[in-house]
Amino acid sequence: MRSIAFICDIHLDEKNPIIFGVDSKKNWERILKDVRNRNIDEVVFGGDIGAATAHDYFFNTLKQFKLKLILGNHDSFLEVSKHYMSGENSTALCYAEKEESRKFIYLDSSSKKINKDQLNWLANEINTKREIAIFIHHPIVKVNTPIDRKHPLLNRDAALELLLQSENNITIYSGHYHMNHEEQFKNVRQIITQSSSFQVVKKAPAMEIDASEFGYRIISFDKDVIHSKIVTLLNDSKKNKA
């Protein structure tokens, strides 16, 4: 069984975590310690590393892990590509890998959309008999929450239409919304993972921040089954939830 730690939205060296009373580097180090303690050696980072000033620190902390990386709207492809490159696209970080029964697709939404070249590439990649897992920073399926209305993936309708044309079961793993959320829409299952810095309250009438907890998700890919487990760490207590 392949187990990964899916971690997203750390926002290193940015002002918002500081405003909300969050020490992003401390959060990051606590998460990586927890990942190591669980004997997980693979990390998929789901976007929003933060400021370019934190890149050396960020990539140095991940040297002991097998790393897959996608980019969010707080990331710059040009800056991140100095440290990490994968795939053949020279303007976006998109690539895929295959296992016996499953294909993993990694998409770049740092431009707040999936660009035309990526959409064409994605159409070819989902033409497979394998079950599909897509990692992308922005959720593609609409979610009834204030942050979705304010900061959605700009061309999500085109992306979703493409996925719905597939005969395969597709699971999307994303971050961006700073909350945990799961839903099924036809052949597409979307799983959003909480932020590793601070959270956005899902059911609030307007944007509301909760900085009391942070965390990540453990995803285990068995031959026929995917197991998903949320790990939550508390900022104001030594007691953790998993």
C-alpha positions in Angstrom: 0.0 0.0 0.0 1.2 3.5 -0.9 0.7 6.1 1.8 1.3 9.8 1.3 1.0 12.9 3.4 -1.0 15.5 1.5 -0.2 18.9 3.0 -1.2 22.3 1.6 -1.5 26.0 2.3 1.4 26.7 4.7 1.9 30.3 3.5 5.5 30.7 4.8 6.8 34.2 5.2 3.4 35.8 4.5 1.6 38.3 6.6 -1.8 36.7 7.0 -0.6 33.8 9.3 1.2 36.5 11.5 -2.0 38.6 11.6 -4.0 35.6 12.7 -1.4 34.7 15.4 0.0 31.6 13.5 3.7 30.6 13.4 3.7 28.9 10.0 7.2 27.5 10.3 6.4 26.0 13.7 3.2 24.5 12.2 5.3 23.1 9.3 7.9 21.5 11.6 5.2 19.9 13.8 3.5 18.4 10.8 6.7 17.0 9.3 7.6 15.5 12.7 4.1 13.9 12.8 4.6 12.5 9.3 8.0 11.0 10.2 6.6 9.5 13.4 4.0 7.7 11.3 6.7 6.3 9.0 5.4 8.0 5.9 8.1 8.9 3.4 6.1 10.5 0.6 4.7 14.0 0.7 2.5 15.7 -1.9 2.4 19.4 -1.3 -0.8 20.9 -2.5 0.2 24.5 -3.2 0.7 27.9 -1.5 4.2 27.5 -0.2 4.2 31.2 0.5 6.8 33.9 -0.3 9.9 33.1 -2.4 12.0 34.0 0.6 10.9 30.8 2.2 11.7 28.5 -0.7 15.2 27.5 0.5 13.9 26.6 3.9 10.8 24.8 2.5 12.7 22.5 0.1 15.5 21.8 2.6 12.9 20.5 5.1 11.6 18.0 2.5 14.9 16.5 1.4 14.3 13.3 3.4 10.9 12.7 1.7 9.8 11.7 -1.8 8.2 14.9 -2.9 5.5 15.6 -5.4 4.5 19.3 -5.8 1.6 21.3 -7.2 1.4 25.1 -7.3 -1.3 27.4 -5.9 -2.2 31.0 -6.5 0.3 32.2 -3.9 3.1 30.4 -5.8 5.2 31.5 -8.8 6.2 28.9 -11.4 9.3 30.8 -12.2 10.4 31.0 -8.6 9.5 27.4 -7.7 11.1 26.0 -10.9 14.5 27.0 -9.5 14.0 24.3 -6.9 11.6 21.8 -8.4 10.7 20.7 -11.9 8.7 17.8 -13.3 7.0 17.2 -16.7 7.7 18.7 -20.1 5.6 21.9 -19.8 7.9 25.0 -19.6 5.3 27.4 -18.2 3.4 25.2 -15.7 4.1 22.4 -13.3 1.9 19.5 -14.7 2.9 15.9 -14.9 1.5 12.4 -14.4 2.6 8.9 -13.2 1.1 5.5 -13.6 0.6 2.5 -11.3 -0.9 -0.8 -12.3 -4.6 0.2 -11.6 -4.3 3.9 -11.1 -3.0 7.1 -12.7 -1.9 10.2 -10.7 -2.2 13.6 -12.4 -0.7 16.8 -11.0 -2.0 20.1 -12.2 -0.7 23.7 -11.8 -3.4 26.3 -10.9 -1.0 29.1 -9.9 -2.5 31.3 -12.6 -5.9 30.8 -10.8 -7.0 28.6 -13.8 -6.0 25.6 -15.7 -4.5 27.0 -18.9 -5.4 25.9 -22.4 -2.2 23.8 -22.8 -2.9 22.0 -19.5 -6.6 21.3 -20.5 -5.5 19.8 -23.8 -2.9 17.7 -21.9 -5.4 16.7 -19.3 -7.9 15.5 -22.0 -5.2 13.1 -23.2 -4.2 11.9 -19.8 -7.7 11.0 -18.6 -8.1 8.8 -21.7 -7.2 5.7 -19.7 -8.8 2.6 -18.2 -7.0 3.3 -14.9 -8.8 4.9 -12.0 -7.7 8.6 -11.8 -6.4 10.7 -8.9 -6.0 14.4 -9.6 -4.0 16.7 -7.4 -4.7 20.4 -7.9 -4.6 23.3 -5.5 -8.0 24.8 -6.5 -11.2 22.7 -6.1 -13.0 22.1 -9.4 -16.5 21.2 -8.1 -18.4 24.2 -6.7 -18.7 24.3 -2.9 -21.3 26.3 -0.9 -18.9 28.4 1.1 -17.9 32.1 1.1 -14.3 31.4 -0.1 -15.6 29.5 -3.1 -17.7 32.5 -4.2 -14.7 34.9 -3.7 -11.7 32.9 -5.0 -12.8 30.0 -7.3 -10.8 28.3 -10.1 -11.6 30.7 -12.9 -12.3 28.2 -15.6 -13.6 25.3 -13.4 -16.7 24.8 -15.6 -14.5 23.8 -18.6 -12.3 21.6 -16.4 -15.3 19.9 -14.8 -17.0 19.3 -18.2 -13.8 17.5 -19.4 -13.8 15.3 -16.3 -17.5 14.4 -16.6 -16.9 13.1 -20.2 -14.6 10.4 -18.8 -16.0 7.0 -18.1 -13.6 6.6 -15.2 -14.0 7.3 -11.5 -12.0 10.4 -10.8 -10.9 11.6 -7.3 -9.8 15.3 -7.0 -7.5 16.2 -4.0 -7.2 19.9 -3.4 -6.6 22.6 -0.8 -7.1 26.4 -1.3 -10.3 26.7 0.8 -8.6 26.0 4.2 -11.1 23.5 5.3 -12.0 19.8 5.1 -14.8 18.9 2.7 -15.8 15.9 0.6 -18.5 15.4 -2.0 -19.4 13.3 -5.0 -20.7 14.8 -8.2 -21.4 12.1 -10.8 -18.2 10.3 -11.6 -16.1 12.9 -9.7 -15.3 12.8 -6.0 -13.7 15.9 -4.6 -11.8 15.9 -1.3 -10.6 19.2 0.1 -7.9 19.2 2.8 -7.5 21.7 5.7 -4.7 24.2 5.7 -1.5 23.6 7.5 -1.6 27.3 8.7 -5.1 28.5 9.5 -8.7 27.6 8.6 -11.7 29.3 6.9 -15.0 28.5 8.5 -17.0 26.6 6.0 -20.6 27.5 7.0 -20.0 31.1 8.0 -22.1 33.8 6.2 -19.0 35.6 5.2 -15.2 34.9 5.3 -14.3 34.0 8.9 -10.9 32.7 10.1 -10.3 30.0 12.7 -6.6 29.8 13.7 -7.1 27.3 16.5 -6.1 24.3 14.5 -4.1 23.1 11.4 -3.2 19.8 9.9 -2.9 17.6 6.8 -4.4 14.4 5.3 -3.0 10.9 5.0 -4.0 9.1 1.8 -3.4 5.4 1.4 -3.8 3.8 -2.0 -4.5 0.1 -1.8 -5.0 -2.0 -4.9 -8.7 -1.5 -5.1 -9.5 1.0 -2.2 -8.4 4.5 -1.2 -8.2 5.3 2.5 -8.2 8.9 3.7 -7.5 10.1 7.2 -7.5 13.7 8.5 -4.8 14.6 11.0 -5.6 17.8 13.0 -3.1 19.5 15.4 -4.3 22.1 17.8 -2.5 25.5 18.3 -3.8 26.0 21.8 -3.4 22.5 23.3 -1.0 19.6 23.4 -3.9 17.3 22.7 -4.2 16.3 19.0 -6.9 14.7 17.0 -6.3 12.0 14.3 
